[in-house]
Amino acid sequence: METGDYLITKHSNLLYTHIAFHVCCHKQERNESPIFLPRRFVQGISNVIGTCCQYGVSLLTIPIPFLSEVSMQVDNEIVIKQAILVLELIKSILRKLFSDV
């Protein structure tokens, strides 16, 4: 699998979770800065949201801030900046998807 590819798994044993989307992002494609999302990963997230719209998924939980490793050494400011970046990304994806409606 390449960065941005995703797969869907179906679950019957998880409370309130019926399907899960797994988006691939290789560590070597991440920048030294933790506040960075590779372009292909962003496209993968866009494709997941598009698939949700296409198939009527009414609730999507997104793990913000998309950090690959969270440790005690990660500064709260970095986590907040990454979360803001992810929320702005999702906002722009939704605007793009619904601009034709």
N, C-alpha and C positions, 0 to 999 in steps of 0.2 A: 504494500500500500504506500502511496505517496502522500505528502502533506496536502491536506484539503480533501482527501478521500474520506468518505464516511460509511459506516455500516449501521444497520438498525437491528437491535435485538428485542425479542418479545419476552416479557416477563409475566409470570402469574404468581410469583411468590414475594413480590415487593409491594408494600403498602402504597397505594396511590400511584404506582408506576406500572404502566402496561407495556410501554416500549421505551427504549433508550437509544439515543443517537450517539455514536462514538466517532469523533472527528480526529483524524490522524495529524500529528505535528511532530516532526523529527527534531530532536534536540539540536542537531548541527545547523538547522535552519533558524534557530532562535538567535537573536543578536546578543551581544554581551549585556546590553541594557535589558532589565526585566520588563521595561515598558516598551514592548515591541510585539507586533503580531505579523507573522509572515503573510504576504499577499495571498498565497494559495490557501492558507488556513482561513483567512477572511472570506475567501470565495467558498470554502467548504461550509462555513457558518451560514453564509447567504443561501447556499443550496439546501441546508437543513431547514432553515426558516421557510424557504419556498416550498419544500416538501410538506412541511406542517400545514401551510396554507392550502396546498393542493388536496391533501387528504383529510382536512377538517380537524386537525389536532387543535384542541381548544386551550390546552394548558401546556406551556413549555417552560421548564425550569432550567435556567442557565447558570452554571457554576462560575460566578464572577470571583476573582479577576483573571481566570485562565492562567494561573501560574503553574508551571510544571512542578516546582518544588516549593513548598512553604515550610520554612524553618523559623526558629526563633530569631535568626539573624536578619530576616527580611524586615525592613523598616516599614512601619505602618503607612507612612507617606507614599512609599512605592506601591503598596497594595491599593491604596485609595486612587492614585493616579492611573494604575492599570484598570481598576474597576470603572473609572470615568471613561477611559478609552474604549472599553468594551461596550458600555452603555451608549456612547456616541456612535459606535459602529452599528449596533443593533438599531438605533434610531434611524440611521441613514439607510440601512437595509430595508426597514419597514416602509420608509418614505418612498424608496425606489419601487418596492413591490406594489404599493397601493397608489402610486401616482397615476396609473392607468385607469383606476376605478372611478 
